[in-house]
Amino acid sequence: MSKLQVTVVEARGIRSADFMGKSDPYVKLHWMGEKYKTSVISQDLTPTWNEDWTIPFPDGQMKEPLEFQVYDYDALGSNDKLGFVQVKVPDNPEPFKPFEGWY
């Protein structure tokens, strides 16, 4: 069994989805049939989460891209999807060497 450490650091340029001109963003991560979710940051268009997960997976099974979805939390009604990105995991990542960037 291998492990992948994923960190959601921050977002910029989130569109306003609430009546007061802000959003209450959070991120959902989908990978290898598992789902993870950050906390909700209230009234913020440039949120900082610095949240991470260590995700176990079978050796040699890194074929799926990581999918990050950004939502605006709504207490009443359904949450609004603000955007998403898929990030391909390198085929042969070097152990303990991060791959990072803005997506």
Residue, then its C-alpha position, 0 to 999 in steps of 0.5 A: m500500500s502506498k500513500l499520497q499526501v494532498t494539501v489544499v492551500e488556498a484559492r484566488g479569484i473566486r466569484s461571488a455567489d451570495f447576496m452580499g457579494k461574497s462566497d462561502p467556499y469549500v473544496k471537495l476532492h475526489w480520487m480513487g473512489e474516495k471523497y474528502k472535503t475542506s472546511v467552509i470559509s465564510q464570506d471570502l473570495t480568497p480563502t486559505w485552507n491549508e488542509d491536507w489528507t494522507i490518502p492510501f492507495p494500492d501500489g501502481q494504481m495512480k491512474e485516475p486524476l485528482e478532481f478538485q471541485v470548489y463550491d459555495y456553501d448555502a445554508l438554505g437550498s443547494n450549494d453552488k458549484l464555482g469551478f473544478v480542476q483535474v490534476k494528473v498524478p505523475d506516472n512515477p512520482e519520486p518519493f517525498k518530492p512534492f509536485e505542486g502548482w496553481y491549478 
